[in-house]
Amino acid sequence: LTTIFDSQPDILAFSSYTGTHKWCIRLAEKVKQKLDVPVIFGGCHPTLVPDRVLESPAVDYVLVGEGEAAFPVFLSILEKKGNLADAPNIAWKKNGEFIRNSLAPPVQDLDSLPFPDKELFAPFLPLKDDYVIMTSRGCPGRCIYCGESYTNRLYDYRYFRRRGVENSLRELVEMKKRYDFRTVSFNDPIFFTDRKWLFEFLEGYREKIGLPFRCFGQVRYLDDEIAVLLKKSGCYCVEFGLQTWNEKIREELKVTRGDNQVFLSAFKTCDRHGLLYDVDHIFGLPGENIEDFKTGAFLYTGLTYLNRIKCHHLAYFPRLPVVEMAKNFGILDDEKIESLEKAESSDDFFHPEKYDPALKGCQVLYKILPLLSSVRIGKITEGDGIRKLGRMPG
């Protein structure tokens, strides 16, 4: 707060998720008590529920969707006291009435944007350890629990774009000189969607960077040739989103198309080429039960280069299709959905696996699964073994 007050800002801008939105609102309220400054909110939560965000007296404007093109236009109009109706992507209130302006198209040429200012985070993060980069924006997936898929729909499924090879390499070269980092993390939702781009990029990466890296992948894009290329180029781990072994639930969630054999085949491809991989598994999915986790435990066995099963809790974001799905299963009711839209509670307050020893035990089992033999897994899943795991201290 002191930093904000001392800087006497012309405008205060927040980017919030559902889980951080309440904190952002509290901070905006404290600023508003001392400074007569306009406040604008953008990011995931305001994009999903701009009308609910504007219910707070501390928020004057909301920016929906992508901000690089829209925000400068808004600032110019605000400075010149122009017509706010001409500011794309902006939601606001006039005489108590909610108004939402039309969307500007997303930036088509990502190479035209400046590199992200990592110095903002230098005091808080060990940038020498690992450099995080995104060579694309958006995601071609349509998972019904994900804010990325909502943004894709918002822009008529034209939101996924990829940076050029030279632009992506230039960022890494410049930042390597600045931070001398030891590893690279490609945080694209799916790193290898474009084979031609990938082969060209990794050729330059081996020549100009030559450091170990990790990335996110999707099983339907992986084959022997891609696995060999990743391994040769320094990839030390690929992270795949499986989420559940229950094929019906995975289909309802619109996760990667294909049955369990498609995933097992991709994992075996990594095994053949000695490529480590992590698997994302979401707990708390509507309709999933203990038997699904037991079945999944055995499907995970025999995967030689499985490095880690990453256990996540399903985070609900407001007005996504998964919310209605959870309501149908009795996980959410109207009161909780209202609370979610207002971001009154953290986004994981209704996860039964945090309190049910059997469900908690499944999560403990999955975390240690790569260390266990199929015989040991069989003994644990018999009788009351999983419930006992759930009572173990962290």
MIDORO-813519 format. One line per 3 residues: number of its first residue (from 1); for each residue x, y, z of C-alpha. Coordinates in Angstrom, 3 decimals, decimal comma, padded with zeros to 6 digits, m for minus. Layout:
<pts>
NUM) X:Y:Z ~ ...
</pts>
This chain:
<pts>
1) 000,000:000,000:000,000 ~ 002,786:002,421:000,874 ~ 004,361:001,878:m002,548
4) 001,034:002,585:m004,264 ~ 000,356:005,713:m002,217 ~ 003,896:007,053:m002,735
7) 003,702:006,572:m006,509 ~ 000,439:008,551:m006,819 ~ m000,792:006,456:m009,764
10) m003,018:007,819:m012,535 ~ m004,828:004,473:m012,672 ~ m004,712:001,240:m010,698
13) m004,963:m002,000:m012,711 ~ m005,438:m005,529:m011,354 ~ m005,276:m008,952:m012,986
16) m007,196:m011,491:m010,915 ~ m008,134:m015,153:m010,789 ~ m011,155:m016,409:m008,883
19) m008,890:m017,513:m006,031 ~ m007,066:m014,143:m005,801 ~ m009,955:m011,821:m006,632
22) m011,099:m011,247:m003,058 ~ m007,599:m010,142:m002,049 ~ m007,436:m007,760:m005,034
25) m010,789:m006,216:m004,096 ~ m009,656:m005,639:m000,517 ~ m006,525:m003,887:m001,750
28) m008,512:m001,724:m004,181 ~ m010,885:m000,729:m001,384 ~ m007,990:000,405:000,817
31) m006,508:002,441:m002,017 ~ m009,861:004,056:m002,791 ~ m010,120:005,242:000,809
34) m007,110:007,529:000,310 ~ m006,737:008,094:m003,433 ~ m009,318:009,250:m005,964
37) m007,941:006,991:m008,666 ~ m009,811:004,962:m011,304 ~ m009,541:001,183:m010,807
40) m009,747:m001,366:m013,623 ~ m009,798:m005,157:m013,308 ~ m008,783:m007,650:m015,980
43) m007,716:m011,280:m016,127 ~ m009,488:m014,613:m015,853 ~ m012,167:m013,888:m013,236
46) m013,236:m010,459:m014,576 ~ m013,395:m011,881:m018,110 ~ m015,750:m014,633:m016,933
49) m018,034:m012,482:m014,766 ~ m017,512:m008,769:m015,568 ~ m020,985:m007,876:m014,278
52) m020,293:m009,429:m010,862 ~ m016,906:m007,712:m010,596 ~ m018,491:m004,311:m011,276
55) m020,834:m004,845:m008,326 ~ m017,923:m003,813:m006,100 ~ m017,818:m000,031:m005,485
58) m014,014:m000,277:m005,625 ~ m014,037:m001,272:m009,317 ~ m014,742:001,336:m011,992
61) m013,984:m000,654:m015,150 ~ m013,384:m004,214:m016,314 ~ m011,264:m005,242:m019,295
64) m012,603:m008,445:m020,870 ~ m010,230:m010,768:m022,752 ~ m006,850:m009,820:m024,169
67) m005,489:m006,463:m023,090 ~ m002,455:m005,453:m025,177 ~ m004,442:m003,706:m027,916
70) m007,487:m002,668:m025,888 ~ m005,841:m001,221:m022,783 ~ m003,841:001,583:m024,497
73) m006,988:002,679:m026,359 ~ m008,897:002,781:m023,081 ~ m006,148:004,820:m021,390
76) m006,123:007,332:m024,234 ~ m009,917:007,759:m024,107 ~ m009,835:008,111:m020,315
79) m007,064:010,704:m020,470 ~ m008,848:012,780:m023,119 ~ m012,239:012,317:m021,438
82) m013,521:010,736:m024,630 ~ m016,442:008,424:m025,266 ~ m016,019:005,194:m023,284
85) m018,305:003,424:m025,741 ~ m015,373:003,565:m028,188 ~ m013,077:001,593:m025,862
88) m013,037:m002,070:m026,995 ~ m013,196:m004,892:m024,437 ~ m014,307:m002,520:m021,662
91) m017,239:m003,167:m019,343 ~ m018,500:m000,346:m017,129 ~ m021,556:001,157:m015,517
94) m023,475:004,211:m016,593 ~ m026,229:005,438:m014,289 ~ m026,245:002,026:m012,640
97) m026,645:000,166:m015,943 ~ m024,097:m002,513:m016,904 ~ m022,513:m001,813:m020,296
100) m020,170:m004,141:m022,155 ~ m018,397:m002,870:m025,252 ~ m017,559:m005,043:m028,244
103) m014,349:m007,070:m028,375 ~ m011,333:m006,053:m030,408 ~ m009,756:m008,987:m032,263
106) m006,786:m010,588:m030,487 ~ m003,278:m009,560:m031,504 ~ m002,555:m011,595:m034,622
109) 001,202:m011,074:m034,741 ~ 002,550:m012,120:m031,350 ~ 006,056:m011,255:m032,566
112) 005,044:m007,584:m032,538 ~ 004,717:m007,623:m028,743 ~ 007,674:m006,824:m026,478
115) 009,195:m009,592:m024,399 ~ 007,700:m009,942:m020,893 ~ 009,417:m007,829:m018,238
118) 010,900:m010,481:m015,960 ~ 012,559:m007,788:m013,837 ~ 009,191:m007,295:m012,155
121) 009,656:m010,718:m010,571 ~ 013,427:m010,728:m010,095 ~ 013,246:m009,774:m006,385
124) 010,914:m012,691:m005,659 ~ 011,896:m015,543:m007,982 ~ 015,231:m017,309:m008,605
127) 015,406:m016,509:m012,314 ~ 018,845:m018,074:m012,555 ~ 017,373:m021,496:m011,793
130) 014,723:m021,737:m014,467 ~ 013,471:m019,444:m017,229 ~ 009,752:m019,673:m018,032
133) 008,668:m018,840:m021,569 ~ 005,535:m019,206:m023,676 ~ 005,981:m019,585:m027,422
136) 002,234:m019,451:m028,039 ~ m000,921:m017,968:m026,582 ~ m004,181:m019,746:m025,932
139) m004,905:m023,436:m026,289 ~ m006,596:m025,470:m029,038 ~ m008,237:m027,665:m026,374
142) m011,873:m027,334:m025,317 ~ m011,821:m028,709:m021,743 ~ m015,001:m027,512:m020,048
145) m013,283:m026,681:m016,727 ~ m010,592:m024,433:m018,226 ~ m010,531:m020,648:m018,609
148) m008,386:m021,048:m021,737 ~ m011,235:m022,818:m023,533 ~ m013,649:m020,039:m022,522
151) m011,334:m017,393:m023,986 ~ m011,066:m019,454:m027,158 ~ m014,874:m019,485:m027,452
154) m014,967:m015,771:m026,692 ~ m012,869:m015,140:m029,789 ~ m014,744:m017,613:m032,008
157) m011,994:m020,241:m031,618 ~ m009,319:m017,974:m033,114 ~ m007,440:m017,305:m029,908
160) m004,694:m019,923:m030,209 ~ m001,629:m018,398:m031,917 ~ 002,057:m019,241:m032,042
163) 005,089:m016,988:m032,039 ~ 007,690:m017,236:m034,773 ~ 010,778:m019,378:m034,352
166) 013,207:m016,456:m034,511 ~ 011,213:m014,339:m032,068 ~ 011,012:m017,150:m029,507
169) 014,722:m017,924:m029,828 ~ 015,670:m014,259:m029,558 ~ 013,889:m013,965:m026,212
172) 015,798:m016,962:m024,893 ~ 019,143:m015,705:m026,201 ~ 018,662:m012,220:m024,690
175) 017,413:m013,521:m021,368 ~ 020,167:m016,137:m021,140 ~ 022,716:m013,309:m021,353
178) 020,852:m011,393:m018,675 ~ 020,031:m014,150:m016,166 ~ 022,382:m017,032:m017,072
181) 019,630:m019,523:m016,252 ~ 020,267:m023,265:m016,000 ~ 017,022:m024,743:m017,336
184) 014,015:m023,658:m019,406 ~ 010,307:m024,327:m018,867 ~ 008,030:m023,998:m021,872
187) 004,673:m023,154:m020,317 ~ 002,619:m023,424:m023,507 ~ m000,474:m025,556:m022,757
190) 000,733:m027,793:m025,631 ~ 004,301:m027,204:m026,785 ~ 004,356:m029,425:m029,877
193) 001,176:m028,747:m031,860 ~ 003,074:m027,741:m035,028 ~ 005,660:m030,253:m036,284
196) 007,326:m027,947:m038,807 ~ 007,661:m025,180:m036,221 ~ 008,948:m027,613:m033,599
199) 011,692:m029,099:m035,791 ~ 012,903:m025,653:m036,852 ~ 012,712:m024,221:m033,345
202) 014,532:m027,092:m031,638 ~ 017,289:m027,022:m034,219 ~ 017,923:m023,391:m033,264
205) 017,452:m024,191:m029,576 ~ 020,174:m026,848:m029,633 ~ 022,550:m024,466:m031,385
208) 021,882:m021,236:m029,445 ~ 020,649:m022,338:m026,012 ~ 021,522:m026,008:m025,440
211) 020,032:m026,259:m021,937 ~ 017,749:m028,887:m020,380 ~ 014,064:m028,022:m020,723
214) 010,632:m029,290:m019,799 ~ 007,318:m028,761:m021,578 ~ 003,630:m029,628:m021,656
217) 002,390:m032,051:m024,293 ~ m000,712:m033,813:m025,492 ~ m000,726:m037,506:m026,343
220) m002,347:m037,166:m029,767 ~ 000,561:m035,008:m030,971 ~ 003,263:m037,405:m029,759
223) 004,892:m040,121:m031,854 ~ 008,323:m041,766:m032,048 ~ 009,792:m039,000:m034,192
226) 008,679:m036,238:m031,790 ~ 009,881:m038,215:m028,748 ~ 013,329:m038,684:m030,298
229) 013,510:m034,997:m031,246 ~ 012,554:m033,840:m027,745 ~ 015,060:m036,161:m026,098
232) 017,868:m035,150:m028,488 ~ 017,164:m031,464:m027,898 ~ 017,502:m031,656:m024,115
235) 013,945:m032,286:m022,927 ~ 014,178:m033,830:m019,476 ~ 010,425:m034,151:m018,853
238) 007,105:m033,823:m020,694 ~ 003,917:m033,202:m018,728 ~ 000,721:m034,755:m020,094
241) m002,837:m033,981:m019,000 ~ m004,693:m037,254:m018,435 ~ m006,936:m036,003:m015,575
244) m008,841:m039,296:m015,175 ~ m008,757:m042,906:m016,396 ~ m012,559:m042,890:m016,545
247) m013,095:m042,580:m020,306 ~ m016,723:m041,443:m019,989 ~ m015,861:m038,579:m017,630
250) m012,904:m037,580:m019,784 ~ m015,204:m037,395:m022,805 ~ m017,762:m035,297:m020,893
253) m014,999:m032,910:m019,811 ~ m013,790:m032,701:m023,444 ~ m010,248:m033,588:m022,429
256) m007,962:m035,137:m025,072 ~ m009,932:m037,327:m027,453 ~ m009,323:m041,068:m027,364
259) m009,642:m044,064:m025,078 ~ m007,153:m045,119:m022,412 ~ m005,100:m047,024:m024,956
262) m004,235:m043,748:m026,702 ~ m002,661:m042,478:m023,487 ~ m000,904:m045,749:m022,685
265) 000,520:m045,856:m026,211 ~ 001,963:m042,337:m025,859 ~ 003,446:m043,164:m022,456
268) 005,019:m046,327:m023,872 ~ 006,501:m044,231:m026,694 ~ 008,260:m042,125:m024,070
271) 009,397:m045,314:m022,332 ~ 010,959:m046,621:m025,544 ~ 013,045:m043,502:m025,982
274) 013,970:m042,899:m022,352 ~ 011,973:m039,686:m022,108 ~ 010,727:m038,878:m018,601
277) 007,125:m037,719:m018,276 ~ 004,738:m036,414:m015,615 ~ 000,998:m037,053:m015,737
280) m001,591:m034,566:m014,453 ~ m004,433:m036,212:m012,551 ~ m007,340:m034,129:m011,249
283) m009,142:m035,096:m008,054 ~ m012,709:m034,036:m007,358 ~ m014,079:m034,534:m010,882
286) m017,887:m034,893:m010,952 ~ m018,847:m038,554:m011,190 ~ m015,475:m040,072:m010,323
289) m015,317:m042,646:m007,513 ~ m012,950:m044,874:m005,555 ~ m013,184:m047,708:m008,071
292) m011,970:m045,358:m010,837 ~ m008,876:m044,561:m008,774 ~ m008,215:m048,233:m008,061
295) m008,459:m049,068:m011,760 ~ m006,186:m046,150:m012,596 ~ m003,571:m047,295:m010,102
298) m003,041:m050,522:m012,034 ~ m003,078:m048,738:m015,411 ~ m000,200:m046,588:m014,186
301) 001,933:m049,629:m013,318 ~ 004,600:m050,806:m015,714 ~ 005,292:m047,320:m017,071
304) 009,090:m047,254:m016,922 ~ 009,771:m043,546:m017,361 ~ 006,773:m042,205:m015,447
307) 008,440:m039,584:m013,283 ~ 005,556:m038,272:m011,220 ~ 001,767:m038,251:m011,041
310) 000,832:m034,652:m010,336 ~ m002,282:m034,650:m008,173 ~ m004,455:m031,558:m008,533
313) m007,783:m030,491:m007,082 ~ m010,403:m029,405:m009,610 ~ m010,658:m025,617:m009,392
316) m014,049:m024,288:m010,418 ~ m014,220:m021,038:m012,355 ~ m017,590:m019,286:m012,653
319) m019,935:m019,862:m015,597 ~ m017,873:m022,604:m017,184 ~ m019,825:m025,711:m018,289
322) m018,256:m027,849:m015,544 ~ m020,159:m025,771:m012,967 ~ m023,493:m027,004:m014,302
325) m022,082:m030,545:m014,424 ~ m021,083:m030,283:m010,754 ~ m024,529:m028,966:m009,879
328) m026,143:m032,007:m011,508 ~ m023,972:m034,255:m009,319 ~ m024,887:m032,346:m006,169
331) m021,351:m031,009:m005,639 ~ m022,437:m027,403:m006,121 ~ m025,732:m025,741:m005,299
334) m027,035:m022,277:m006,180 ~ m025,562:m020,777:m003,030 ~ m022,074:m022,096:m003,779
337) m022,321:m021,022:m007,418 ~ m023,299:m017,522:m006,281 ~ m020,344:m017,514:m003,889
340) m018,064:m018,659:m006,711 ~ m019,175:m015,826:m008,997 ~ m018,586:m013,309:m006,231
343) m015,246:m014,955:m005,374 ~ m016,286:m014,934:m001,730 ~ m014,372:m018,106:m000,911
346) m011,274:m019,794:m002,207 ~ m011,881:m021,933:m005,274 ~ m011,363:m025,264:m003,514
349) m013,772:m025,037:m000,590 ~ m015,978:m027,886:m001,805 ~ m013,452:m030,641:m002,441
352) m014,670:m033,749:m000,614 ~ m011,360:m035,566:m001,044 ~ m009,804:m033,154:001,450
355) m012,033:m034,591:004,170 ~ m012,899:m038,151:003,092 ~ m010,041:m040,476:004,208
358) m010,716:m042,863:001,299 ~ m010,492:m040,132:m001,344 ~ m007,545:m038,556:000,431
361) m005,916:m041,983:000,517 ~ m006,277:m042,270:m003,261 ~ m004,355:m039,036:m003,645
364) m001,598:m040,244:m001,310 ~ m001,438:m043,510:m003,278 ~ m001,060:m041,687:m006,592
367) 001,726:m039,494:m005,254 ~ 003,826:m042,519:m004,306 ~ 002,615:m044,799:m007,111
370) 005,772:m044,669:m009,306 ~ 007,684:m046,160:m006,347 ~ 005,374:m049,164:m005,922
373) 005,173:m052,581:m007,559 ~ 001,859:m053,949:m008,847 ~ 001,896:m056,488:m005,982
376) 002,203:m053,719:m003,410 ~ m000,540:m051,694:m005,112 ~ m002,801:m054,758:m005,003
379) m002,307:m055,125:m001,243 ~ m002,956:m051,415:m000,612 ~ m006,176:m051,372:m002,651
382) m007,579:m054,393:m000,826 ~ m009,913:m053,907:002,102 ~ m009,296:m050,764:004,141
385) m005,802:m050,045:002,796 ~ m006,627:m046,858:000,893 ~ m008,556:m045,399:003,820
388) m005,539:m046,037:006,068 ~ m003,340:m044,160:003,608 ~ m005,700:m041,190:003,922
391) m005,010:m040,988:007,650 ~ m001,252:m040,671:007,135 ~ 000,256:m037,297:008,048
394) 001,578:m035,144:005,233
</pts>
